[in-house]
């Protein structure tokens, strides 16, 4: 089973997604892309890394979270 990254960003492009997906795969991660501001419990429940704006109410659900990167 791959480790999970959830990315919720508004500025991604198909090219950027492809590069991130490729790099993550080499490191044993799977990226779940979520529309910015549409993050749900299932998007954070099993992710180790979250990139984007994580709604504070969902932080409690991120039980596997090791790294939070937000602006």
Secondary structure, DSSP 4 states (H G I P E B T S, - for coil): --EEEEEEESS--HHHHHHHHHHHHHTTEEEEEEETT---HHHHTT-SEEEE---GGGGGG-TT--EEE--
